[in-house]
Amino acid sequence: MSATLLSSIVKSYDVRGLVDSELTPKVVKALGAGFVDVIVGSGNQLVLGHDMRESSPLLAEAFIEGAHCAGATVTSIGLCSTDMVYFASGTEDVPSVMFTASHNPATYNGLKFSRRKAQGVSMNTGLAEIRDRALQYLSGEAQYETHSGEAIVSDVLTEYAEYLRSLVSLESIRPLKVVVDAANGMAGHTVPAVLGNSAGLSDLPIELIPLYFELDGTFPNHEANPLEPANLVDLQRAVIEHGADIGLAFDGDADRCFVVDDLGTPVTPSTVAAMVAKREIRRRREAGEHGEITVIHNLICSRTVSEVITENGGVALRTQVGHSFIKDTMRDSGAVFGGEHSAHYYFRDFWGADNGMLAALHVLAELGHSDRALSELVSEYSRYAESGEINTVVADQSATQAAVEEAFRSRGDVDRLDGLTVRGATDNQFWWFNVRASNTEPLLRLNVEAESAELMVQIRDEVLAIIRA
């Protein structure tokens, strides 16, 4: 394999490629040895898990072979969600790898690496070195050693479910009817354990209505990407048909959770982030925690999130988009919670890693301890008009961003924490927008928010006219 091809599948935060042509057992074996050489260390242990894709077990075996050649002991937890791997990494204090391509089609697979205690591995914190070391194995510059590495099989599902329930108790909530769309992904494995009794835990006051819980990496019903509105349609319909209190949708590896209210209306991830932030700040204060309580939000979250954090006595910390940045900032700042508009939610109680299931428990607890419908509860967090993320293919990302900045420089404050952000006001109404380049595609991503829908549309259309000129 050429350096160019290997570089194309090693992304900013993980590895993602086409099965058979790019992500082959030979490549994965080299990545396994490289991960041990760079992160784990010979003689040490790592945890491995995989999703329900047909290619995952074979690739996992190839990785284990490479890890053994580099002298590591591998504990396999088998079929799991990504946050289950984080749980095992955190509780065992060892590095980990998860085989998943998240919401990508069945023809793809990938690897998500973590250091000890679920700390992220990005291009700047070891992934580039893993890639380069794997290339040495593939080119023959480095030779596989012969080690008798130990393979351990472990099941952590019950312990994982118990731990999440210990963080957010649902035993005393009012009865709730909950529709869950697992999209044939790993939530079909984890939701019955956490919200039901499949792992041997006690029953909760929840009537669970499952959609597509059968594990099937071909995703026969719809893509496992609830960020796309088309993939929420079945959940919205089921919530209305069953008169449910709430709907939950998970992506393929079940680390992201999306919420639909009792009217079948999607609840924005920013709204969920604001609600969970309020709960986590309140919980810390009630536990006697003094001093600043920091909550992270990325720069494309709604302004509502930072307002709710401040209103509840927390300190809002703005950061770049991307789970590696959030995890590093969670660690460095001691933040209790972090929210991204992509529906990744991070918790200090979960080693600073993201856990969509834990966010869902918080929403269920908030709803279950209230006599109001979810559509009423979320109204206090839906203050402004958001465009959602709008993607446009462009020939020259840098030149297009520069043209947008030139047009708006005199109209607001400009910053470049991540892409281009401009914040301004028109007729005493605030607005902001962010334009960011995709790391993997020739796209510019636009997010706009304003105090009114009319102003949001005006700013959105002005920026898009420049981007698409």
Secondary structure, 3 states (H helix, E strand, C coil): CCHHHHHHHECCCCEEEEECCCECHHHHHHHHHHHHHHHHCCCCEEEEEECCCCCHHHHHHHHHHHHHHCCCEEEEEEECCHHHHHHHHHHHCCCEEEECCCCCCCCEEEEEEECHHHCECCHHHHHHHHHHHHHHHHHCCCCCCCCCCCEEECCCHHHHHHHHHHHCCCCCCCCEEEEEECCCCCHHHHHHHHCCCCCCCCCCCEEEEEECCCCCCCCCCCCCCCCCHHHHHHHHHHHHHHCCCEEEEECCCCCCEEEECCCCCEECHHHHHHHHHHHHHHHHHHCCCCCCCEEEEECCCCHHHHHHHHHCCCEEEEECCCHHHHHHHHHHHCCCEEECCCCCEEEHHHCCCECHHHHHHHHHHHHHCCCCCHHHHHHHHCCCEECCCEEEECCCHHHHHHHHHHHHHHHEEEECCCCEEEEEEECCEEEEEEEEECCCCCEEEEEEEECCHHHHHHHHHHHHHHHCC
